[in-house]
Amino acid sequence: MLTAEQERGQQWLSEGGLRPTRQRLSLATLLVGDGHDRHVTAESLYASAVNAGERVSLATVYNTLRAFCDAGLMHEITVDGTRSYFDTRMDDHPHYFWEDENRISDAPSGELELARIPAPPKGTEISRVDVVIRVRKL
């Protein structure tokens, strides 16, 4: 019998059309089991899985996060060329990147105004716009 958290994880996988393998269900439960949105790195999710007693490799975590993104369950937010965060909140919203802490958090959507963005190159369309506001403590 599944816990309430595991049921949320299983429902989330189902919404993305993903088969609930043991490892996917474990990671999904860590991500959405409590009903709250998460910002994670592959490394932080791996550490959470290990702390929860799950047997999973870092490579599997990377591959699973990619599958979750491909299924439309989460977004990848690239802060720079070497650092990616994964967000379970799927609506369009900006992020703060806390440089001193190497983490991201949601920024208030209602305060962001984009007056205009460039037209996409011919034969393409804009799929989404990511806004990352870098902050650091004074």
Secondary structure, 3 states (H helix, E strand, C coil): CCCHHHHHHHHHHHHCCCCCCHHHHHHHHHHHCCCCCCEECHHHHHHHHHHCCCCCCHHHHHHHHHHHHHCCCCEEEEEECCEEEEECCCCCCCEEEECCCCEEEECCHHHCCCCCCCCCCCCCCCCCCCCEEEECCC
